[in-house]
Amino acid sequence: MPLDNSQDTGATGAAKFVTSALGNTVGGVSRTVGNVTGAAGRGIGDTITGATGSAGKPVGDAIGSLGTGVQNGASGVAKGVENAGQWKK
């Protein structure tokens, strides 16, 4: 029995192709920016902790955690954009 792929033909198929490519591109860029920001935040936090010792540890840890939070948030946004581009709910 042949599969019915009528939803992915014509204008709908073209729209899905374009939005999928755009969603994957924007999602990839968002994820990259989040990863870079997260790594930078953790690096700055480690530097502050290393330079100031125990006195600066709370500030260094807070900056590192902020970087990780930004990274996780950007990852969630990227996944949502990719899903939207693929017309997933």
N, C-alpha and C positions, 0 to 999 in steps of 0.2 A: 504494500500500500504506500503510495507516494506521500511524502510529508508536505504539508501546506505551508509554504514560505511566503504567502501573499503579503504578510505584514512587512517583509523586508525587501519589497520590490518597488520600482517606480520612485515617486517623490519621497515616500516614507523611507525607503532604503537609502536614498541619497542623503536625506536629512540625518539618518542615524549614522551614516559614515562620517559626515562632516562633524556632527556633534561629538562623536566618539573620538575622533582625532583631536579635536579642540579640547575636549575634557581630559584626555590623556596627557596632552601637552601642558595644559594649565596645572593639572594635578601633579605632574612630574616636577614642574618648576616650583610649585608650592612646597612640595616635599623636600626639594633640594635646599630652598631658602630656610626652611625649618631646621633641617639637619645642620646646616652651616651655623645658624643662629644658636642652636642648642650646644654645639661643640664649642663655639666661641664663648658662650656664657659659662660653661663648665670650666673652660681654660682660664678665663678671667677670675672665676671664683677660686680655682686652685692656686693661681698666682697670688691673689690677695692673702689666702690662707698661708701659703708658703712664706710670703714676705713679712707677714705680721705675727705669725705664730698663733697661739691660742687666743690672743686678744682679737684678732681679725677673723677667726674661724666662723663665728655666726654670720658675719657679712659675706664671707666667701661662700659658705654653704647656701645662703639665701640666693646669691647671684647664680650659683650653679643650678639650684632647683628652679629658678626662674627660666634659665636657658632650657632645661629639660621640659618644663611646662610649655614653653613656646614651641619646642620641637614636637611634642605630643599633639598639641592643638593644631599645628600646621599639617601634621600627618592625617588627622581626622578630617580636616577641611579638604585635603587633597583626595582622600578616599571618597568623600561626598561628591566632589566635582567630577571625579572619574565615573562614579556610579550614575550621576545625572547625565553625563555625556553618553552613557551607554543605555539610557532610558530605564535604568533600574530604579526600583522603589526603595 
